[in-house]
């Protein structure tokens, strides 16, 4: 209890220090707004204490509470939850729902209402924090439902079947091995091969294209002299991963190529996000927001003590997110890939037309499944001729084992493969024998192998062995050395085949050092090979844990807690009624009414004219000099919203929001140059052609 009180005291000190460090213009603007006229001489610390007393007043606190809106709650919750909630992070978080100017205006409004404040960290970055004097007022509104709402959908849909599966992945890998030159260097599939793809994977062409990109970005497929080739070691390491890991990595790699750690972080994030989606589902925008929140979680003692209730609602780990995810565009591509792969299933459509998704059963089932527990009995049916049908019960490793000697013909619910002379020749290239193929077929089929198929495989093997052209390293050793070394298991693994007594064709992968590999078997060779290269150590694939549900740790409330709108309207109307009776000039009255509607007036004392600070923040097209003055005042400081007619009629208007970089006089006119938000595009406009200028008081008033 004592520690909690000490922490709260420290937060109050920070709030007071932030106020005292404000530029004088901004500081006295706040003080006049809540305390009225400021007499000189003055003491900043005493003024701050007076302001604190205003916020401790029971009636004022009640009015602050009653004026809370739904957008306010979203911002308050986000500031409570996000690690280092900067203006940029909050803009990203709400960009799918609100425009940049709306978000900026809302943040400034909450600052003016003293609900949040901008705090400067030691590295001079600025983040928002909740006013500690209002903890008791704000805490009941901190609610994850504000950020991650559950929508009621009018059109319900059954859980759509997932596309991604061990059979689909294994079949597609088989297809690529059949046509290694199927795509260009940019991963675009050639037209003729795309037609083949459509025949083999009907209605799944887009999924197959994404899968190809994912396998290349993951490093399983690489570009070689003859097209794509598989890194077999990495492929089988991938196949040994649990299915939920495979799917998470593929969805991430379908979006972008990452380094090892970034890949792990994003895959873990996707897995956690899918596990956190409730049975009712989320819209795509809400899923993206959940991902953003999970990647920017706050896990500090301050949250645990001050906002412990919220922490229970959405408690997030820290050990599995080593670095924040910064690109909303990448997150959206990952979610799009997850939808295409069937990791997210569409559950319905809202009245507004938004699609609602939930995590598909494949992620839930694969998370609980053991990678070694594929159903092998009767998983393979050997049809007439040389065709085999693979049932969707095998894991990826088993599918790859079969596809090593069989070519995919068609992939649907089941996979139809064909054993051909070409397909078994590829198997023989990998040092598989006919007996190896028979063993695999017998393992997965409940029936005997047709004699006709065995005859074909034997004939193809005879033909294959009749004339062989070798390329690679050939080792010749004497009889004494041969008798010793042939007993070594390490040497046996290195031998591709025995050409004659004492003569061996070695299996040396490209880029490996043959002398080093041979020496590891116990055989020492003194001769040097000039072209030998240093062996690169392969690293194990990064691992993630099964997604953790971070949201359902506390029961979700059916409805977001909101103050009574009627009470809010009554209080605002009462203030407006008083304002209309005051002896004010037109400019003062307009300013006062605006402040009331913005909920900046929390008591009748603020209706005094001494509390008013009139300023004009908008100008229309006819007020040229007013537009010019607003643009000059906002130079390198505030955000502006500029409206420009797109035709001569003025009926069509285009708006741009950004920061004024430069204002240049051009004869009887002037040109303004702005940097747009959030795109950072530099645009120039003639001031005379601007139909409206609106200033969105930005964070420059805080000294940024």
N, C-alpha and C positions, 0 to 999 in steps of 0.2 A: 504493500500500500504506500509506504514511504517513497519507494523508488518511482512509483507511478506519479506521485505528487511532484517529486523532483523533476521528472521528465516534462510534466505539464508546465511547471514553472520555467524551465529552460525554453520551451516552445513560446511561452508568452514573452520572454526576454527577446527571442529572435524576432517575433512580430513587432515589438516596440522598436528594436534596432532597425528593422526594415523601414518602418515609418520615418524614423529620424534621419535616415540616409536618403530619403526622397529629395529630388530637386525642390527648392523652396516654392516654386510655382505650384507644383503638384501637392506639396505638403499643406500649404495654406488653402488650397482649393478644397481639400478634404475637411480641414478644420472648420472653415467657414460653412461648409455644407451641413455639418452636424452641430457646431457650437455657436454659429452666428458670427458677428463681427469680432475680430481679434484686436485687442488693445495692445499698444506698445508701451513700455517694453514687454517683450514676451519671453517665455521659457519653453522650448520645445518639449521637454520632458513633462512639464506640468500640463501642457496642452494634450499630450498623449494620455496622461492619467485622466484628464477630463473626458476624453473620447472613450476611454475604457469604462468610465462610469456610465456613459450613455449606453454602452453595450451590455452593462450589467443590469440595467433597469428592466424590471419584469415586463412592463407594458411594451417597451421597445423590442425585447426578445420575442414576445408573443407576436408582434407585428412582422418581425423578420421571418418567423416561422410561417405565418399565414400567407406571406407573399411568395413563398417558395413555389416554383413552377416545375413542370416535368423536365424541361431542359436544364434547369438549375440542378435537379437531383442527379441527372446524368453526369454533369460536370463535377459535382461534389463527390460522387462515387468514384469517378475516374481519378480525380486528384488524390483521393484516399488510397486508391489501389495501385496506381502506376508508379513504378520506380522512376524518380526524377521527372515528374510530369511537366515538361517544358511546353511552351506555346506550340512548338512544332509537333510534338507527340500528340497533344490533344487535337490539333488540327487534323493529323493523320487518322486518329481514332474515329472522328466524327465526319470525315470527308465524304463517306458514302451516304450520309443522311442530311448533312447541311452544307451550304456553301461556305467558302473561306471567310467571307465578310460576315456571315451570320455567326460563325464560331468566334471570330475576333470580337464582334460586338457583345456577344454573350459573356465572354471572359472579362471584358472591360466592365460590363455591367455588374458582374459579381464582385469585381475589385472595388468599384464605386460603392457598392452596398456593404463593403467590408466583410464579405463572406469568405473570400479568398484573398491572398496577397502574393506578390511576386518576391521571391527570396533569392538573393545572390549567393551562390556557393563560392567556395574558396577559389575554384578555377574560373570564376566570373560568369559561369553559365547561370541562367535564370530559370527557376522552376516555381510552379505554383504550390502553395500550401494552404490548408484550411486555417481560418482564424481560430486559435485555441480558446479564445473567450466565448466562442459559440459552440463548443464541443457538444454540450447537452442539447442544444437546439438542433444541430445538424445530424448527430449520430442516428436518430431514428429514421432518417431519410436515406442513409447509406445502404444501398440495396442493389445486388447484382442484377435483379430483374430489370432495373432501369437501363442497364447496358446490354443485357442479353434477354430480351423479351421473348416470350412464347406467343406465337400468333395463332389465332383460331382460323383454320382453313375450311373453306366451303366445299372444295372438291377434293375428296380423299382418293388416294391411289394405293394399290397394293404394293408391297415391297418389291421393287423391280429386281430381277435376277442380276447378280454381279457378272461382269464380263471377265475380269482378271481372275485367273485360277492357275494352278500348277499345270493343268493340261494346256491351257491357252498359251502360257509362257513357253512351255517346252515345245509345243507345236510351232510357235513362231520362230523360236531359235532354230528348229529343224528347217524351216522355210528359208531363213537367212543363209544357212549352211548350204542349201541346195542352189541358191542364187546369190553368191557372195558379191557380185557386181551389181546388185539391185538398186543401189542408190548412188547419188552424186556425193561429192565431198562435204556438202552442206546438209547431208542426211535426207535430202529430198529423194523420194522413190521415183525411179524412171517409169515412164508411162506404161511400157509393156509389162513390167513387173507389178505395177499397181493393178493392172487388169488380172494378173495371176492371183494377186493378193485378195482381190474381191471374190474370186472363185473359191479360194481355200478358206477364207474367213468372211463369209457373207454377213453383211450388216455390221461388221466390226472393223472396217477399214481405218477409221479415225483412231480407234483404240490401238490398233496395230502400229500406226504411224507414231503415236505417242510412245508406245513400248519400244520401238526402234530407237527413238531419240533417247529414251531413258537408259537402254542397255549400252548405247554409245557413251553417254555422259557418265555412266557408272564405271566404264572401263572394261565391261565384259566383252563388247565388240570393239575392235580396233581396225583402222585402215591399213591394209597391206598392199603388196604389189598386185595381187589379183582381186582386190576388193576387201570386203569385210572378213575378218577371221576372229574366232573366239579365243580369249584368254582362258583356256580350259581350267587352269588352277583356280582362277578367280570365279569362274562360272560355277564350279562345284562347291567352292566355299560359300558362294551366294545361295546355292541350292540347299546347303546344310543349315541355313538360317531358318528360324520359325517363319511361317507364312506372313504373319502380321509385319515382321521386319522387312521381308521381301517387298510387300506391297507398299509400305511406308517409303522405303528407299526408291522404288520405281516411280511413285507419284512425285517425289521431290526432284528426282533426276529427269523426269519428263518436262520439268519447268526450267531447270538450269543446271549447269555443271559446277559443282562445289568442290572445295578441298575437303579433306577428311573430317575435320572438326565441324565445319559449317554444315556438312552433309548430315552428320550425326545429330546436331542441334535441331535442324529443320525436320528431320525424320521423327525425332522424339516429340517435337512440337506437334506435328501432324497426328501422331499416335495419341497423344494426350488430348488433343482437341476432339478427335473422333470419339474417344471414350467419355468425354464430358458433355456431349450433345444428349439432351434428354429424349425420352421416348416420343414426346410430342414433336420434336424436331426444331430446327432453326432455319431461318432464311439464309441465303448465301452471305448477305451483308452481315448478319449476326455471327455466322461462323467465322468470317474474317475478323470481326471485332473480338471474338473469343480468342482467336490465335494471337492477335495483337496484345491482348491482356495477358495471356499466358506467357508471352515472350518478354513482357515488360512488367512482370509481377513485382510487387513490393514485399520484401520479406525482412522487415526490420523490427527491432524491438519497439519502435515508436508505434508501428501499426498494431502490434500484438497487445500493447498496453492501452493505447488510446482508442483504437478501433478494433478491439478484440471481437466484437460481435460480427463485424464485417469479415474479419479474419477467419471466423468459423464458417461463414457462408462460402467463402471462396479462398480456401487455404492453398497456397501453392508452394511447391518444392523449390529448392534452390540448387540442389546438387546436380540435377540433370539439365539445367539450362545455363551453360557456362558463359554464354554470350547472348545479348539481345538480338532479335531479328529486326532488321531496320527497313526492309523494302516491302511496302504494301503491294507493289506490283508483282513481286515474286510470290508472296503469299497467295495472291489471287490466282496465279498460274498453277500453284500447287493444288489449291482447292478445285480448280477446273479439271485438273488431271485426276484428282480423287473422284470427281463426279463421273468423268468419262470411263474410268476403270471400274466404276461400280462400288467404290468404297463408301460413297455417299448415295443413299437411295432417296428418290423423290417420294414424299409422303402425301403431298397435297399442294393446293394453290389457294392463296388467300383471296379475299374480295378485291384487293388492289392488284391482283395478278402476280404476286410474289410466290415463287416456288419454295416449298418447305422440304428440307432434307433431314435425314437422320443417318446415323452410322449403319451401314448394311450388316447383315448377319455374318458375312464373310470375315470381317474384322473381329467380331465377338468370338466366333467359332475358332478362327485361326489363333487367337490369343490364348485360348485354353488348350489347344491341341498340341500334342507332342509331335515333333518333326518326324520321328521314326515310326509313327503309328499310321501309316497308310494301309488301306485295305487292299491286300495283294491277291487274295484268292478270288478267282473268277474276274480279275480286273482286266483281263485281256482275252479277246476272242479271235482265234485264227480262222479267217473266212476262207471260202473257196479261192483257189489260186494262191497268190502271195500277199493277200491283204490281211491286215490285222486291225481290230477295233479296240481302242483303249477306253475303258470306262473312267468317269471323272472321280475316281476314288484314290488315285495314286498321288504321291507327293512329287514335287518337281525333280528331285534326284532320281526317282524311279522312271519318270517320263523321259528324262535325259538319257538314262541307261538304255531304254528301248529305242529312242530316236537316234542313237549312235549307229544303228544298222538299218533303220527304216526311215522313209521319207513321208512327210505329211501330205495327205491328199485333200482332206477336208476336216475342218475343226468346227464342231457344233457342241451339242451337249456331250457327245462322245467324240473321240478323235479317230479318224480313219487314216491309217498309215499303209504304205506299200513297201515290201522288201524287194528291191531291185538289184541288178548287177552293180549299178553305180553306188547304191546306198551301202551294200555290204563291202564294196571295194574301199569306201571311206573308213569302214570299221576295220578292215584288214590293214589300212594305213596306220591305224592307231594300235596295231599289234593285237587285235582281237582275232581269235580263231573261230572256226565253225562251231567247235565245242562250247566256246564262250557264249555264242549266240543261242545255241540250243538250251544252255543252262538258264539264260534269262527268260526265254519263252516258256520253259517248263515251270519256272518259278512263279510266273504271273498267270498262267493258264491252267484251268482245271482239266483240260483235255490234252491228248497226245499231239505232238507236232505231226502234221500230215507228211507222209513219206515223200510226196512230190516236192514239197518245200525243201526238205533235207537234201534231196537229189540236186535241186537247183543250186543251193548254197554250196554243196560240195563241188559241183561243176564250176561255179564261179570262182571258188577258191583255187581250184586246179589251174584255171585260166589265168588267175591273178598271179600265181606262183610260177607260171611257166616262163615268163620273161619279166624280170624286175630291173628297173633302173633306179640305182641308189644315188642319193646326193647327201653328203654329210661327212662325218668323221669316221674313219675306219681304223680300228686298233688291231695291230698284229703283235702277238707275244709268243715267246718260246714255250715249249711243252712243259718245262719245269714250273714256270710262272703260271701257265694256264691251269695246271692241276691244283694250285693253291688258290688262285683268284676266283676260279669258277665256283668255289664253295662259299664265297662271300655274298650275303643277301644284298649288300649295298651295291656290289658290282652287277648283280642280276637286274636290279632296277634301272641301271644305266644302259643296259644292252637292248637295242631295238631288235636285233636278230643275229643269229650266228651264221655267218656266211660259209665258213669252213673251220676245220680244226685250227684254233689259235687266231682266227680272223673274225672280228666282231664289228657290226655296224652299231655305232653308239647313238643314243637318243640325247642329243645335246640341243636344248632350246636355243633359239636365236638370242644373241646377246650374252650368253653364259660363257664362262671361262672353262674350256674342256680340261685343261691341266689341273685346275682346282677341283673340278668334279671327280676326275679320275683319282687324284691323290686322296680324296675323301674315302675312297674304297680300300685304301691301303697299298695301292700300286703306285710306285714312284717312277716318273718319267723325267729324265734330265733335259731332253730336247725342248727347245722353245718353239712355240707357235706364234708367229709374228702377228697374226690377226686376232689373237685372243683378246677378249675384253673382260674387264672386271665384273664379276657377278654382283648384281643388285639384290639385296635382301628384300624379299617380299614381306609386306606387313599384313597382319590379319585384318579382316574387315571390321569397321567400327560396329559396335553393338548398341542397341537401345533396349529399354525395358518395355513391357507391355503397358499400353496407355493407362494412365490413372485418371479416374473420374474426379476432377477438381471442383466440380460445381455442386453435385448432389450430396455434399457432406452435411448440409443443413437442408431442411425441408423448404422448398421454394414456396413463397406466398402466391396465392391465386391472383392477387391484384397489387399493383404498385401503390404504396402508401403516398397519398397526396393530400395536402390541406384542402379544406372545403372551398371550392371556387366561389361559391356564393358569398362566403365571409370575406374573401379577398376582394371581390367586386364591391361589396358594401363599404368596406374600409376605403377603397380607392375613390369611390363616388362621394363619400363623406368628405374626403380631403379636397376633391375637385370642387365641391359645393362651397367650401370655405374659401378656396382660392379665388372663386368668382366674385366674392364679396370684398376682396382686398383692393386697396387703392394702388394699382400698379399700371405702368405704361404697357403698351402692346408687347414690346420685346420681353419685358419682365414676366408678363402673364404667360406668354408662349413658353418661356423657359421653365416657369414653375409647373405648368401643366405637363410639360414633357418629363420633368423630374418625377412627378407623381406617377405618371403612367409607367415610368421605368422602375418604379418601386424604390426610389432613392429617398423618399420621405417616410420616415417611420414614426414621427411624432408631430404634433401641431406646432411645436416651437420652430420647426424647420420651415414653416410657411412665412416666416419673417423675411422681409426683403434683404436684410443683411446677410442671409444665408445664400442668396442667389449669386451666381456667377454666370452671367449671360455670355454665350458664345454661339456664333452661327456655324453650323457644321454641314450645311447643304446650300447649293446654289443651282438654279436651273439655267437653261440655255440662253435666256435673254439677259442674264446678269453677268456680262462678260468680266467686269472688274472683280466681282465677287468670286467668280470661278478662279480667276487669276490669283486673288489673295489667298483662297483656300489651298490652292496647289503650292503656292510659295510657303505658306505656313506648315504644310505637311512634308516639305522637302527633307528627305533622309530621316523622317521621323514617323509619322502616322501612315496607316494604310488608307488608300483612297479607292473608292468605287466610281468608275467612270462609265457613263452611258453614251453610246455613239449610234446615231441613226445609220442603218444599213442601206437605205434608199432615200430618194429625194422627198418622199411623202412624209417621212418621219414616223410612219406607222410601225416599222420594224426596228427594234432597238437591240443592240448587242452590248453587253456589259463586261467590263474587265476590272478585276481587283488586283491591286498590287501596291508597290512602294514607288514614290516619286524619286527618280534619280537625278533628273536634270530639267531645268526650265529655261528655254532659250527664246529671246525676243526676235521676231521676224517681221520687221516693218510695223504694220498696223495689227499684227497678230503675234501669237507666241506658240511655241511647240513644247509639249511636255513629253518626257521620256519616262516610262515606268517599267518596272520589273514585275511581271505578273506572278500571281500565286495561285496554285502551287507549282506551276510549270516552269517558273524562272525564265520566261520568255521576255525579251526586251522589245517593247513596242513604243511607237511615237504617234502622237495625236495632235491635231491642230486644236488649240483651246477654243477658238470660235465655233468649231463644229461639234464640240461636246454638248450634249443636251442636258446633262446633269452631272454634278460633282458632289459626292458625299464623302465626308471624312469619317473614317472608323478609327477613333482614337486608339492608337496602338501602344505598344509596350515601350516605345521610345521615351514616353513621359516618365518612365521608371529609370531612365538613365542608360537603357540598352543601346 
